[in-house]
Amino acid sequence: MPSPVATVTGTPTVHPEARALSSVLCRHRVLRDLLAASIVLVEDWDSLSNQDRQEIEECTSTSALAEALVRHSLLTKYQADRVEAGKTFGLVLNNYRVLERLGAGAMGVVFKAENVRLRRPVALKVLALGHEGDPRLLLRFFAEIRAIAQMQHPNIAAAMDAGETQVNGPDHPALHYLVMEYVPGQDLEEYVQEHGPLPTPKACDVIHQVASALSEAHRHGLIHRDIKPSNIRLTPEGQAKLLDFGLARRFGHRLTDPGTLLGTIEYIAPEQARDAHEVDIRADLYSLGGTLFWCLTGQSPFPNQGSLAHDFVRRLNQPPPSARAFRPDVPAGLDAIVARLLAVEPDDRFQGPQDVMRALLPFLKPDLHEHLLSHSHANGDQPGVAAAANAPTAASRLRHVLVVDDEAAVRKFCRHALGADDLQLDEAANGAQALEALAAKPFDLVLLDVDLPGLSGADVLARVRAAPPGPHLKVIMFSGRASADAMAQLMMAGADDYLTKPFSIPQLRARIRAALVLKEAQDRSATLNCHLLAVNSELERNLNARDSDLVHARNALVLALAKLVEHRDTETGVHLMRIQSYCRCLAQEAARSPAFGEEINAHFIDMLECCAPLHDIGKVGLPDHILLKPGKLTPDERVLMQMHTVIGADTLQEVAKKHGFALAFLEMAADIARHHHERHDGRGYPDGLSGSDIPLAARLVAIGDVYDALRSRRVYKPALSHTTALRLIVDSSPGQFDPALVQIFLHCAPRFEQIFHDLAD
């Protein structure tokens, strides 16, 4: 005989709207309670087919109901077991729905949960029932919440929320909880048990990341006091995350009674065993050494062999264990680092996390190439393909990289990580030194810290992009504190990529390789373009008089065609002649700059001057009611007006297909027609191109076109003075023009004014 359906008790009425919806969505009494409490979510129930909902509602026992809900992914197995046992107390804490149990510690239980509003997975640490009446344990739990909340570090699981809830009314105890970032993967203890001891570089990389996390904790005055493999989470990408600050203590704060044993016995420092209050960061480094020993050997450094007292006496009177005794391939230097970390006396250990990070540097990189190569084979790549992927970026010449960071340890890390590549590294400790180095010699790439003393990384970036010291210079920003949004803003300002500190060697090398590959391609393209222009120029110089007449005829026809557009528009005829002169002036000045010297030669300038009048050729295809409208355009009319760029470019490209002899000329004209309304920040039209993706000819025409438009009177605006036009272009249009060209424009602005007066309407 099936058991009767149990009544769900202890479920909170968290979301009244869910209860209201469930009453009409479901006829099953227990299921209605689960829906009302958000243990089962209404949106998941509503997504089922009618047949599936009917099947669930026909369940006659709690076990059958729970099984059906799991089968249709409305509950996890953990939730179903709790529902079947009638123990739904605590399955929903305010906006968080518990999914499964991850583990437990001395103070609380950790669950995988999700925010019922955002459907975002989180880790939920709940203070164990019974501890809420102990003021010291409750105080320690609150201390953990505040300790994690103040730290933002890629190797520390971030705090996201905290709270408490009266789950079943005022007569029941409150549940206090901490919401943390959910870190996928396994803890280090599970990982080593499943996969065996880690390769030496990977073990050192993990400990290097945890040492960086401890450096951040130490910066905030915190000692973790429970570093061990099970408190380090390893993601599938190899990122280590330090968890569980439940035993953390702030310098000078006493939350521990003298003589109280806190920590995990196999990894605890001797001084912490004597008095957990009287410890400093070196106690964490001792535990870190034990964790490194575990990574290298798969063994606890001090396994329990008898009574606690005997184990500690033996630890105090014996030398630290040797990892090489368990694994002979461990380098002797790394074994010495383990021994120093596990020294009995704190003064004999490393004195800070940064010292540990520096000591591990030589052991991070060995076998990295073989690891990447074997990974490529495992994915089915051919050996030649893998070798090419890991080859130096530019075999043809040495690439020059400038590392800018005020921390010597970071500069040393980059130098070590990149030392074997075909790269020459220079260093700068601040922004001023960086600008001096960039002015003194050409570089291919700059690794630039955001948080520099004095002149910030953002300031250095702005100056480099405003006056490029060379063509296609790549800039990779890095920071340990800037948010993703802030780094994205830096990319909008001209950075090519960014890294979050601390970064691993594979991450650093991959980003640098990608940036240099792109620069090499751009350099080759610019060189090829120069060769093509030179060849074209040579051919034109060899034209006979008849062909020269054809060129002059072409130029005259271009002006005539452009004037047809002006007859339909409200602009004057000399506007086209001024545009030609502006573009020649600006291009000649830009040709003297290292940033553009390889792209601009005499032939480029001649062709630009001839093509510039065709920038608005597409207006021929616009209807009169839009082109000749004296007032402001509506949004729909503005969209149609913007189509003149596409119309003009498409027309010129069609001509180019039929007349290949003029291909270079027509392609430049099409680029100008289509892209002279693009913006450097990517907010222009029609394609939203940004930066150097906008053809150089279009960037040059854009400045001349806007300058002349500002100086000229229109039916809807007065003519502006040269000074006002200059100020609007330079100061009042951030993101519109190429910053490097704006600086060049400033140098030749007096000539622009002269052109305007010489060719006045």
N, C-alpha and C positions, 0 to 999 in steps of 0.2 A: 504494500500500500504506500503510495507516495506521501512524503512528509508534507504537512501543510505549509503554505507560503508564510514565511516569517515576516514580522513587522520590522521595518527598518527603524531603529531607534538611535538617538544621539546624532541625527543629521541636522545641521544648521539651516535655517532659512536665510541663506546668504543673498540670493537674488530673487526678489519677489516677482520680477517679470518672468523668470523661468518657471516659478510655481503657477502663475496665471496661464502661461502657454501650455504647460504640461497637462493641465486639467482638460484641455480640449484636444491635445495631441494623443493622449494615451488613456485607455480605460483600465489598465492594470494598476492596482493600488500601490504595490511596492515600487513599481517602475515610476509611478507618478512622484513618489517621495524622492527617488534617486534623481529624477529630472529637476525637481524643485530645489534640491540641495546642490545641483550642478556636479554631482558625482557622475552622472551621465549628462552630457551636454545636449541641449535642445537642438542645436544645429546639426549634431551628428545623427540624432534620432530622426530629424526631419529629412536628412539626406537619404535615408533608407527607402527602398521601394515599399509599396503597400503590402506586397506579399511577405517581405522580410519583417515588417512591423507586425503583421498579423501572426506570423510564426512566434515572435517573441511574446506577444500578449497572451498567447494560448498556453504558455508555460504554467504548470500547476504547482511547482515547487521552487523554493529559493535556489536550490542547486541547479535545476534546469534553466531557470532564468539567468543565473550568473554565467552558466556555460554558453547560453545563446548570446548574451551580451559580449562575451569574449570573442566568440566566433565571428561576430559582425563588427569587431574592433570598437565597440562602445565602451568597453572596460578592459583594463589589463588583467593579467592573471592575479597579480597582487591585489588589485581592487576587488576582483571577483571573490577571492578567498575571504577578504574582510566582510564583504556583503553577505556571503553565505554563512559566516560565523556570527552575523549580527553585530559586528564591531566596526561600524562606520564612523565612530567617534574620531575626529581629526582627519578624515579623508579630504575635507575642504577647509582651508584656513583663509578666510576672507576671499581674495581673488585668486587663490592658488589651489589647484586640484592635485592631490598626491597621486602619482602614477605607480611608483615602485620604490622599494626600500634599497638603498645603496650600501648602507653600513651604519655602524654605531660606534660612539666613543664614550669617554668617561662621563661626559656631560649631556650628550644628546644623540639623537638619531638623525641620519642624513637620508633624504628621500630625493628621488627624481620627481619633479612636479612640472606643472605648466600653468601659466597665467591664463585663466579662462577667458579673458578679454582678448589678449593678443595671441593666444595659442603658441606662446614662446616657451621652450623648455628652460627650466631653472633647476638649481640644486637648493633644496629646502632643509636647513638644519633646525630641528625642533628640540628645545630643551626638554630633557626627559621628565616625565611626570614624577613628582616627588622632590625634584630639585628646586621647583619654584618656591618652595617654602624655606629653602636655605638661602639666606641673604648673601652669603659669600659666593656661593655658586652662581646665583643670579647676577651678582655684581661682575663676576668673571665672564659670564655670558655676554653681558652688556659691553664689557671691555673688549671682547672679541669683535662684536659688531662695530664698535667705533674704530678699532684698530684697522680692520679691513677697509672700512668706508673711506679712510683718509688716504689710502694707497691706491695709485693707478699705475700698474706695471704689467707688462705683457706676460710675466712669469708668476703672477699672483692672481688667483681666482678672485674676480672683482665682486664686491658687495653691491647688490642692486636694490634691496628693500629690507625692512625689518618691521616687526609688529607683534601684536598679541591678539588673541581672540578668546572670548568666553564661548566655548563650543556648545555647551548644553545649558546655558543659563548661569545665573550668579552663584548657584550652589556648587557648581563644578569648578575645578581649577582652570585657570587661564593657561593657554598654550602660547609660549613665547617662541618666536621663530626668526631666523635669519635667512634671507633670500640671496643666493649667490649665483654667479655665472655657472652654467652647466658646462662641464668640460668633458667632451666625449673621449673615449679611449679606455685605458686601464691604468690602475695605479702601478707604480714602479715595482712593487712587490709581486703583483700578479703577472706583470709583463715578463719579469725575469724567470719566474716559476714556469711560465708557459713557453718562453722562447729560449731560455738559457742565458748565461752571462752575455753582456753586451760587448760588441767590438770596442776596442780601446777608444777610437775617436768618438764613437757614439756615447760611451760612458762619460768621457770627459766633457762632451758637449752638454749632456744633461746636467752634470754637476756645475758646469760653468753657468748655465741658465739659472740654476737654483741659487748659486752664489750671488748672481746679479739680483735675484729677488731678495736675498738676505741683506744685500747692500741697501736696497730701497727700504726694507723694514728698519734697518739700523739708522738710516737717515731720519726716520720718524721716531727714533728713540725706543724701538721695540726689539725684544729678544723672543724668538719663537718658542724655544725650550721643548720642542717635540719634533725635531727633524728626523724623519725615518722614511723608508721606501713607500710605505702605505699612505703617507701624507703628501706624496708627489704624484701628480697625475700626468700621464704621457699621452698626448693626442696622437691620432694617426699620422699627422704631419711631422711628428718628432718634437713638438713644443712641450716643454715641461712647465707645469703649473703647481705652485706651492699652495697647499690647502691647510685648513685647520689651525687657526690662531687661537684656539681655545685656552692654551696654556701660556699665551704671550704675556709678557710683563713689560711695562714701561719703566724706563730708567727712573729710579727713585721712588717708585710706587710699590707698596707692599700689599699684595693680594695673597701671599703665601705665608703660612706660619713657619717659622724656622724649624728645620728638621723634617719638614714634610717632603716625601718623595714624589716628585712629579716627573713624568716623561716615560719613555719606553726603555726598559732595563737594558736591552741589548745595545742601545745606541746612546744612552745617557752619559754625559760627561761626569768624571769622578766628583768634581766640585759641586755639580748639580745634585748628585746623590747625597752629598753631605748637607747642603742647604740650597734649595732651589731659588731662594730669594737672593743669595749672594753670588750671582753669576753675571757674566757679560757676554758679548757677541762670540767670544771664543768657545763658549759652551756649545753654541749652534754649529761652529766650525768643526768641533769634535764629532758631533752627530753627523755632520756632512761627510766627514772622513769615513765614518762607518757605512754611510749610504754609498759612497764611492766603492768601498770594499765589496759591498753587496752587488753592485752593478758589474764589477769585474770578475767576481768569483761565484755569485749565486749563493754565498754563504753569509750567515750573520757573523760580524767580527768577534762577538763575544757570546757564543751560545750558552744557554743555561746548562750547567753541569751538576749542580747540587743546590745547596742552600744559597740564599741571596748574599749572606755575609761572606761565605767562602768565595763566591764568584767575584765580589768586589775586592777582596784581599788579593786574589790572584791577579786581577786586572791592575792593581796598584803596584805590584811587584814583578810583573813580567813585561817584556818589551811588546810593543804593538805587533799584531799579527802581520805576516807578509803575504801580500796578494800573489807574489811570484811562487810561493810555496804551493798554492792551489792551481796557479795558471802560469807556467813558465814563460809564455809569450808576452806577459806584461812588462813593458820597459822598466829598467832599473830606476830611471829617474822618476817615473810615475809611482813606483812602489815607495820611493823615498817621500813623495808628496803625501801618500796615504799614511805613512808612518809619522810624518810631522803633524798631520791633522789629528792623529790619534795619540799624540804625546800626552802623558799623564799630567804634566804641569802646563797650565795655560800659557806661561811665558815661553815655552818651547814650541808652541804652535804658530801658525800664521796669525797675525794680529788683526786681520780684517778681511772681509769678503773680496775686496779688490786685490789683495795679495794672492788669494787663491786663484782668482781669475787670471792674473798674470802668469802664475806658475803653470796653469793648465794650457796656456796658449800653444807651446810646442807640440802638444799631444792631440790637438784638435784636428789637424790637417792630414796626418799620414793616412794613406790608403784611400783618400777621398776620390781620386781619379778612378781607382779600381772599383770602388763602390758604385760610382756612376756608370761605369762601363758595364758591370755585371747587371745593373738595373736595366740598362738598355737592352742587353741580351734577353733578360727575362721578359721584356715586353715585345720581343720578336724583332728588334731592330738589327740591321746588319752591322757587323763590326766596323766597317768603313763609315757608316752613318754615325755611330756612337763616337768614333774617334773625331769626326769632323765637328760634332756638337761640343766636344770637350777641348778642341784645339784652341790655341790663342786667338783672340778676336781678329787681330790683323798680323798675319805672319810677315807681311811685307816690311813693317817698320815697328819700332818701339813706340808704344802708346804712353802718353804722359798723363798722370793722374795727380791731382792736388787734394790732399785730405785736410779738411779744416775742422778742428775740434779743440776746445780748450782743455780737454782731458787727455793727458799723455797716454793713458792706458788704452783709450779708444784708437788713437793714432797708431800705437804699437800693434794693437790687434789687427787693424787694417793692413799695416805693413807686413805682418806675419802671414795673414790670410792670402795676400795677393803677391807675396814675394816671389813665388815660383812662376808666375805668369809673365808674359812678355810685356811687363808694365814697369815704368819708372815712376816711383812715388816721391812726391815732395810733401812737406808738412807745413801747416800754418796753425798757430794757436789762437788766432782771433781774426776778426773781419778785416782789420787794417792790414795785417800781414798777408791775408789772402789776396787783397786787391793789389798789393805790391808784387806778389809772386805772379799774378796773372798779367800784370803790365810788363814784367821782366822777361817772360818767355811764353811760348804757346803751349796750351794744355788741351787735351782731348776731353777730359772729364774732371768734374769737381765733386767730391763728396763733402757736403756742406751741412754742418750741424745747425739746427734752428736756434738753440739757446746759447749764443756766444756773448761774452762780456763786451760791453761797449756797442760796437756796430753789430747788430743781430744778423743771423743768417738770412732773414727776409730782406734786410737792407742790402746785404751783399748781392743777393739774387737780383734785386731791382736794379742795382748799378750795373751788374754784368749784362742784364738784358737790355738796358737802356743804351749802353755803349759796349757792344760785344768785342772782346779782345781778339776773337778769331771766329772763323766760320764754323757753324754747327757745334759749338761747345755744348756738351751735355752736363747737366747739373742734377745730382741725386741728393735730396735733402734727407736728413735723419734726425729723429728726436725720440726721447723717452717719455715726454710729457704731453706733447701736442696731440690733440684729438684728431680723429680721421677727417673731420670736417675742416679743421685748420690746415692739415696737410693737403687736402684737396684744394683749398684756397691758394696754397703755395704753388700747386701745379697750374692753376689758372693764371698765376702771376709769372709763370715761365719755367718752373721746375719740370724736369723730364720724368722723374720718378721719386719715390720716397721709401724709406725703411724705418721701422719702429725699433728703437733700442730696447733691449739688446737683440742684435740680429746674429744669426749663425753664419758660419763661413759659407755653406752652400747658398744661403739667401744672398749674401753680399756678392759672391762671385757671379751668381745668375743675373742679378740686376745690372752689374757692371758689364757683363758679357752682352746682355741685350742692348744696353745703351751704346756700347762701342760698335756693335754690329750695325745699328741704325746709323751712327755717325759715319762709319766707313761707307755705307751705301750712299749716304748723302754726299760724302766727299767724292765718291766715284761718279755720281750723277752730275755734280757740279763740274768735275773735270771733263767728263764727256760733253757736257753742254758747252763748255769753253772751246773744246776741240771742234764741235759742230759749228759753233758760231764763227770760229776762225776759218774753217774750211769754207763756210758760206761767204764770209767776208772776202776771202781770196778769190772765190769764183766771181763775186760781184766786181772786184777790181779788174778782173780779166774780161769783163763784158766789153763788147765793141760799142761804138757810138750808137748803133741802132738799138742794142739792148738797153743802153743807158737811157735812151729816149723812152723806152718802154717803162723803165722804173719811174721816170719823171711823170709819165702818163698815168701810171698806177697811183702815184701819190696825189696827182691832181684829181683823179676820179674818186679817191677816198674822200677828199675834202668836199667834192661836189655831192657825193652821196650823203655825207654827214650834214651838209647844209640843207638837204631835203628834209631831214629830221627837224632841223631848227625852224624851218618854215612852218612846221606843224606845232612846234613848241613855242614858248614865250621868250626863249633866250635869244641873244643877239649873235650875229655872224662871227664877230671877233672872239667870242667865247672859245671857239675851236682853236683859233690861232694861239690864244693865251694858254690853253691846255697843253698844246704842243710845246710851247716854250717852258712852261712850268716843269713838264716831265723831263725835258732835256736838261734843264738846270739841276733838278733834284737827282737825276740819274748820274750826271757827271760828278756831282759832289759825293754821291754814294760810292762811286767807283773808286774813290780814294780811300774808302774805309776798308780795313781788313775783313770785316764781316760780309762785304758784298763785292770785294774786288775780283773774286774768282767768277762771279756770275755776270758782271757787267763789263762789256767792252764797247768799242766804238760802234760795232755793227748792232749790238743790242740797243744802244741809244738811238741809232738812226731808225731802227725798226719800231721802237717804242714811240718815237716822235710821229711816225707815220700812222701807227695803229690807234693812238690815243683818241683822235676825233671820232672813232667808231664806238666809243664806250656806250653811247645811248642809242645805237642803231636800232635796237629792239623797239623803241618807242613808235616806229613806223606801224607796228602791228597793234597799237592800242586804239580803242575807240575815242572819238573826239570828245565825248562828254566827260571822259576821265582825264585825257591829256590836257584839255583846254579849260578844265574847271577852275574858276578863279578862287574859290573858297577851299576850306579844309576837306580832305577826302574822308569818306566813311571808312570803317574797318574793311568792309568788303571791297570798296573801291581801291583801298591801299593795297590789298592783296593782288588785285588785277594790275595796278601800277607796278608792283614789284616783279610782275611776270615779264617786264620788258627785258630784264637781264637774261632770262631763259630764251625768249624769242630771238634776241640778237645773237646769242651764242649759237643756238641751233641753226640759224640762217647761215652764219659764217662757216660752221662746220660742214654743212651741206655743200657749200661752195668749195671747201677744201677737198672734199671727196672727189670732186670732178676736175679740180685743177691742182694736181700734185706739185707742179713746179713752184707754186706759191705757198706750199704747205706751212713752212715755218712762220711766214708772215700772217697767214690766216689763223693759225693756232694761237699766236700771241693775241691777235685781235679778238678771237673767241674767248680767251682767258680774261681779257680786260672787260669785254662786254658782260660776261657772266658774273665776275667776282669783284667788280669795283665797289660793290655795296656790302661786301663781307666785312666783319669786324675782327680785330686781333683777338678779342676774348671769346669769339665763337658765337656771338649773338646777332650776327648780320644775316643777310639773305643772298642768294636763295638756298645755299647748301649748308650754312652754319659752320663754314670752315674757320679754323683758328690758327694763329701763329704763322709759322713758315709753310703750312699747308696751303695758304692763300698764295697764288702765283705772284712772283715779285713784281711783274709788270702791273698787275691789278692794284697792288699795295701802293705803288708809286702814283698811278693815276688817281687813286682815291684821295690822296692828300691834295693834289693839284685841283681836282674837281671841287672838293669841299671849300678850299681856299677861295676859288673864283666865285662859288655860289654865295659865300659869306660877303664878299666884296661887292657883289652885283645887286642892283635893285630889282625886286620882283613885285608883282601886284599884291602879294601877301606879306612883304617885308621890305624895310628900307635897306640901303647899302650900308655896310659896316666899314669902319676904318681899318687900316692895316693892323694897328695895335690890338684892336678888339678881336679881329679875326685870328691873330696870332695867339692871343690869350685863350680863345675858345678852343683852338686846336690843341694847344699844349696843356692847358690846365683844366679845361672844362669838359673834356671828352675822354675820360679814362676808359681804356679798353678798346677804343675805336680804331686807333692806328697802331702800326708797328712802332714800338717805343724807339728802336734804333733809328728808324727813318725819321721819326719826329725830331730826334736830336740833330740829325743831318739837316732837316728842314730849318731848324733854328739857325744853323750856320749860313744858309743861303736865303733866309727870309728877306733880307734887303733887296736881293735880286728879284724875288717874287713881286715886291712892291714896285720895283722899276718896270718890270714886264707889264704889270697891270696899268701903269700910267702911260707907258709907250704904246700900248694897244687898247687904249680906252675906247668905249663905244662912241 
